[in-house]
């Protein structure tokens, strides 16, 4: 259908040029702009899936940022620790890439 529409555009442009309703310079510009526009629209349509995934991810981030914590970090109530030390040790932990063959 791309080539058919392109052929129709060439035929219609030649018809208008022949009737002196359009000059060749303007016809070339219009044809070039339409070709680029169609190409860019086709390429952007292929990325609609990623765009919608990005919208969902942004929504999740905003919902997380709007979440009210159960513990008020600005409250003076509760026990105040003078020294805090944390050592984290992972045991029996494995990791693998889901698409990688072992």
Secondary structure, 3 states (H helix, E strand, C coil): CHHHHHHHHHHHHHHHHHCCCCCHHHHHHHHHHHHHHHHHHHHHHCCHHHHHHHHHHHHHHHHHHHCCCCCCCCCCCCCCCCCCCCCCCCCCCCCCCCCCCC
